Amino acid sequence: MKEKRMAKAKGIVLILLTILLIAGCSGGGNPSGNNEGESGEQGAEQSGSETKLRVYVPSNVEEFPSGTDLNNNEIAAYIEEQTGFDIEWEMQPKENVDQKINIMMASGDTPDLIITSNKQIYANLAQQGLLAPLGEALQQHGPRIMESVPEDTWKAVTYEGEIYAIGVPQNQKATSGMLVRTDILEELGIAVPKTLDEYDAALRLIREKKPELIPLVGGAADSNGNAFGYINGFAGAFGLGAEYVVEDGDVVHTYTQPYAKEFLAYMRELYASGVLDREYPVNKNTNIQEKMISGQAAMTTISWVDAKVITEALLEKQPRAKLELLHPPVGANGQFGFKQNTPVRVYMLVPKASPRVNEVVQFINNYMAEDVLNVVSYGWEGKHYTMKDNAVVAEPAAEDIRYRIYYQLWDTEENFLNRVTLKGFGPYYFPVLDYSTYSEITQYAPPIPIVEENAQTLTDLTNEYFIKIISGALPLEAFDEYAAKWNSLGGEASLKEVKAWYATVK
């Protein structure tokens, strides 16, 4: 199996190199944050500023003020000064990031450090042998890193006994909630729902009394390719909060269990009766937001980030409207909620082609100094923020350095919560903290080759059948055909490997 994977990896690299050659021939804590803060605390190492590192960071929507850019601004200059490294920042494209990274890795012209939140990118590169092992460098040059990363996070970035990524621990506990027009509930005399039956009754009454409204807007095309990404508040009531879970001490694939068929039957009936938006199969996040903001819909499952955007935009149009993030539906067996966030928020990858493994680890270790983290999070005290009652209060000048998000390589839960409050997300984040109830156990596993190889095929299969069954394009009985295909197309083999891994850690 390992020889086949290596042969496959070499083939991929040769193909990508051929593409590149053809293209070339064609011609075509307490935030002190002061500007003179010390970063040379115990455990930090300074490396000469002549050492240049290329750092590849994710794209974002923030813009740079006139006269500045990614490599020319006060945040970038401060990071260089405090870490002792000359950094060349490079920004990833907004789309096709994995393709771009694969081409770079095949060419050999790689950055020294790649930042990604995509486990698939890390897993693929690790299996192809394109990442530098980091264990020795971490032991010698990364004391802050070693102290800050918990065991579960290290396990998730260890492949065949070696660490191939620095995993930045998760700092966000909450994901989503049920965003509901509670002013409509009040108008119709509907009590705030909590159980699945109460939600069902509320939706049907809205359908009856306000036929101009979409009672429940959802979408099949979420950012994770999940067939019920925006109706997952209801999926959680049936035990479908995560794909691989532990039930009675054994690993189970939930999407092929009988309760998955019950969920599909329930959502199919909501769709047929007009409760679930008729455009469910094609709705994306933008469509859902538009329908909530325009007042066309009464309820949806949405992230706490989007909930703020929707609420503020709707109130501009309808000042008397009221939107609240409610407890997701509780099913007959007491189940509810959403998948917990992965233990790794960000993967820091060092390509094997880079000769500066030790320097990258030193840079990250130095970057983790409290003063650097504070400046990247808030700016400078007295200019971009002030302290009041031990809390960070943003000043108007903070708007001038919104681009600091590009330099946020490491983060703490404390700084994250401070920013949530500073940016006005508190009323949306804090109410949903208790709703992440399902643990996807493969998030804690290192790359499992057969699982990674089969993942996209099985996801596409699940999406196809679930969307068609819910929308009535396939009969409910097609679920049994789906389960059989899932097993034959690699699902059975994947589940076996997940169980084998789990047996080593339980």
N, C-alpha and C positions, 0 to 999 in steps of 0.2 A: 504493500500500500504506500509506504513512504517513498519507494523508488518511483512508483507511478506519479506521485505528487511532484517529485523533483523533476521528472521528465516533462510533466505538464507545465511546471513553472518555467523550465528552460525554453520550452516551445513558445510560451507567452512572451518571454523576454526577447527571443529571436524575431518574432512577428513584429513586436513594437519597435525594435531596432530597424527592421526593414522599412517600416512605415516612416520612421524618422529620416532614413537615408533617401527615400523617394521624395519626401517633402523637401529635403535640402537640395536635391538635384533639380527640382521643378522651378527653383527661383522664387518660389512663392514665401484684636486688642484695643487700647486707647489711641485713637488716631491723632498722633502728633503731627505727622506729615510735613514737618518743616523742610525747607529747601536745603538745609545743611545737615539733614539727618544722617546718622552713621549707619553704614551697612556692614561694617566689619565686626559684627558681633561674634561671639564664640561660635565656631563651626563654619564661618564664612571664609571663603578663600578669594583673594584678589588675583586676577590674571592680567597681564599687561594689556593696556588699551590697544596695542598694535594687533592683538589677536582678533581677527574678523570672523564673525559668524553670520551665516545666512539663515534667517528664521521665516518660515512660511506659515502665515496666520490666516484664519478664516475671514471671509468677506462679511460685510455688515452694511447697514443702510446709512450709517453716520458719515457726514462729509467733513472735510478739513477746511478751516477758515482760509481766506485768501492769503497767499504768501506762504502757506505751509503745505506739507504733504506727509505721506506715511513715514518718510525718513528725515523730515525737517520740521520739528516742532518741539515744544518744551518737555513734553512727556518722554519722547524718544531720547532727547538729549540727557534727561535726568537718569533714565535707565542705564545708559552707557556710562555716565559718570559714576553711578553707585555700584554697578556690577563690575566695571573694569574691562568691558568688552566693547569692541566696535561692531555694532549690529547693523546688518543690511536687512531691513524688513521687506518681505515680499507678500503680496496679498493673493489669496486663492480666488479663482473665478466664482461667480454666484451659482453656476450650474456645471455639471459634469466634472466635479472636483476629483472623484476617484479616477476617472479617465486621465485627467491631467497629471495626477500623482503617478499613475502607472507609467505614463510616457516618460516623465522625468526620471523615474527609477530605472527604466530600461536604458535611457540615454547615458546614465552615469553622471550627468550634470545635475546634481541634486543639492537642495539646501542642506544645511547641517542639522536643522531641527524642523520637524513638521508637526503642526498642532492640528488635531482632528478630534471630533466627538463621535466619529463613526467607527464602531467596533469592527465592522466588516473590512474597512481599509486596513486596520491594524492586523486583523486575522489573516487576510490574504497576503500581506507583505511578510508577515512572520513565517507563514507556511512556505513561501517562495524563497526564504533565506535571504531577503533583501534588507533586513534590519540588523543593526549592530547590537550584539549582546551588551547589556548595561550593568550587570551585577558587580563586576570588579570596579568599574568607575564609580558606581554608587557608594560602594564601601569606602573608597579612598577619598572621594571628593563631594559626597552628597549627604553630610550628616543631617542637615535640616530636612532634606527629602525623606530620608529613612525614618526620621522621628515623626514625620507628619502623615505618612501614608499607612492606613490600617491594613491588617493582614488580609482581609477579604479583597481589598483593592489590589494588593500584590498578587494574590492568587489569580485574579482575572487577567493579569498582564504577563503571566508566566507561561511559556510554551516549551514543552519538552525539557523542563528543568531549568530553563534560563529566562531571565527577565529581558523582554524585548521592547518595553515601553515604560515610561514613567506615567503612572496613572494618577491623575489629579482627583482626589476624593470628591464624591458628590456633596454639594452644599445645599441642595434643594430637596425638600421632603415631599412637597405637594405637586400634583399634576393638574387635575381638572375638577370640575363640579358641574352641577346642573344649573344652568343660567335660565331663570324663569321670570316672566313678566308677572310679578306678584300683584301689580295693580289690576291686572285682568282677573286674577284669582279673587281678589277682593270685590271687584265689580260683580262677579257671578256668585259670590257667596261661597267660594270653595276654600276649605281649610288648607293650610300649607301641607302638601303631601309628603309622605316619607316612605311608606311601603309601596310595593309594586302595584297592589290593588288600588291604593289611593291615587297614585300617579295615573293609572289606567282610567279611573273614573273621572279625574280632572281633565285629562286629554279629550275624552269622549264628550264631556259637557261643553268644553270649548268648541269642539267641532260642531256640536248641535246649536249652541247659542250664538256663535260668531263664525258663520261659515266663510266669511271673507278672510279669516286667519288660517295660517298653517299651524296646527296645534304643536307639532314636533318637527323641527327641521334637522335633518342629519345628512351625512355624506359618506360615501364609500371610499373616496379617494383622499385619505389623510396622508400626512407626510411620511408615515412609517409603512405605507402600503397595506394598511389594515382594513379589511372589508367592513368592519363596524367601528371605525375610528371615531366617528362623531355620534354614534349611538351606544358607545361603550358604557355609558352610565347604566343602561338597561342590560347590557351583556354581563356586567358585574353582579346583577341580581340573580343570574343563572349560573354563577360559578365560572364565568369566562373572563376574569380579569387579567389572566396571563395564559400563555400557551402551554408551557411545561411547568407543572406544579407538583407538589408532594401531597398525596392523599393517602391517609392510613399507612404512612411509612414508605410508600412506593411512588415512583415518578409516573405521572399520567400526562398524556397529551390531551388537553381539554377539548380541543376543537373537534375531535372525533368521538367524544363521549355522548351518551344519550341526552344529557342535559343541553348539549349544543343543538341538538335537533329540536328540543323544546324551545330554546331561544329563537331559532329560526321560525318555528311555527308561530310564536307570539309576534315577532316583528313582521312576519308575512301578513298576519291578520291586520295589524296596525296600518300597514301599507295599503292593503286592499280596501280598508274602510275609510281611507283618506286622512287618517290621523298622522301618519308619517308622510312627509313631503313626497310628492310624486316624482320629484327630481332627485331623490335620494341616490340613485345609481351614478349620477354625474356630478353631484354637488362636491365642491372643494371648499377649503376653508374660507376663501374670499366670498363664495356664494352664500355660505352660511352667515358670515358677518353682514353681508349686504341685506339679507332677508331679516335679520334681527334689527339692524339699524334702521331700516325703512319701515319697521313696524308691521311687516308681513307675517311674522312668526312669533309664537308665544313661548317657545321652550327649545333648548338645545343642550347638548353636552359640549363644553368648550374649556380651553385652558384658562387659568386665572389671568394670564397676560392678555389674551384676546378679550376676556370679560371686561377689562377696564376700557379697552378701545370701544367695544360695542356700547357699553353703558354711557360713556361720555358722549359718543356721537348721537345716540338715541335721545338723550336728554336735551341736546341742542335742538332737535326737531320736535320733541314732545316733552316739555318740561315737567309735566305731571306724571309721566311714566315712572314705573318703579321696577328695577331689575335687581334680583338677588341670586346669589349662589347658594342653592339649597342642598341638603343632604341627598345623595343619589338614591334611587329606589332600592329598598331592602326586599330581597326575595323571600320565598316561603321558608327557606332554610336559614334565614338570617344573614345571607351573603349580600355584600354590596361593595361598591368601590372600584378603584382603578389600580393599574399596575404601578408598583413602586419604581422610582427612578433607579437606573443602573448605578452600582457602587463606583463606577468610573465615570466622572463627568467629562474629562478630556484625556486623550491619549497623546503623550509627547513621544515622538518617534525620531530616532537618529538613523538615517540611512547607512547601510553598510559601506557605501562608497565614501562617506565622510571620514576624513582622517582626524577629526576633532571630537572624538567621543568624550574624552576627559574634559575638554574645554566646555562642551555643551552642558555636562553635568555641573561643572563649576558655575557656569552662568546661571542656570536655574537655581542652584543652591544660593547664590548671591542675590538673585532676584527676589527670593523669598524673605529677605530682610523686612522687618515690620514697616520701616519708612517707605520702602519701595511699594509694598502692597497698598499702603495707605494713599500714596500719591496717585497710583493707578486707579484706585477706587474712588477717591474724592477730590484730588487736586491738592492745593496747598492751603493750610489753615490760615485764615485771615484774608485770603484772596478768593478762594473757591468755596470755602465752608467755614463755619464757626461751631464752637461747642456750646451747647446750652443744656443744662441739667443732665450732663453726661451723654448727650445725644448729639449726633451730627446734624447740623442745619445747613442746607445748601444756600449759597449766595448766588445772585444772578450771574456772576462770572462763570459759574459751573457749566452754564450752557455753552460756553466757548470751548470747552474741552470734552464734549460728548464723545469725540473720536477716541478717547482713552480706552474704549471697549476693545479696540484692536490689540492693545498691549496687555490685556488681562489674561496672562498665561496661567496664573495660579489664583486661587481664591479661598476664602474661609467662609464658614457659615455665618460668622458674626458680621463680616463685611457685606455679605450677600443680603442679610436681613436689614442692615443699615440702608443699603441702596434701595431695597424694596420699599422701605418707609419713605426715604428721600424722594423717590420718584412717584409716590402716590399709589403704589400697588398693594399697600398693606391691607385695605379693605377687601381685596380680592384674593390675596395669597393666604392670609391667616385663617379665613373661614373654611378652607378646604384641606387644612393640614391633616385632618383625621380620615381623609377619604382614600388615601393610598394604602390599600389593604392587601393587595395581591403581590406575591413575590415570584418573579420569573427566575427560576433557579439557574437557567443557562447564563444569565447576566453575571453570575459569580464564577463561571467556569472559564478556564483558558480556552483558546480556540480548539474546537473539536472538529477535525478535518471533514469527516463525513457530514456532520451537521451543517458546516459552512457551505460545503459543495451542494447540498440538497436544498438549502434554505430558500433560494429565490424560486425554484421550481415549485416547492410546496406552498410558498406564499401565494404565488400566482394561481395555483390550483384552488386554494382556499377562497381567495377573492372571487374567482370566477363562479364557483358554486354558491357561495353564500349570497353574493349580490343577486344572482339570478333566482335563487330560491326566495329571497325576501321580496323581490320585485315581481314574482310570479312567472318569470320566464322559464323556470323549471319547476316541476312539482316537488312537494316536500319529500317525497320518496327518493328523490335524487340524492338526498343526504347519504344514504347507504352506499350508493355508487361512489360518491365523493370519498367516503371513509376507506373504501377498498382501493381506490386509486391512490389515495394518500399513502397507504401502506406500500403499495407496489412501486411507487415512484421514488422511494427512498425514505419515506416516513418511518416505516418499521425499523429500518437499519439505523436511522437517526435516533429514534427513541431508545433503541438498545444501547447505543453509545452514551447517551445522556444518563441512562440508568447505571452503566458501568462507571462513569465518572462519579456520579453521586454516591455510589457504594464506597468510594475511596475517601469521601469527606464527611459522611454523615456520622 
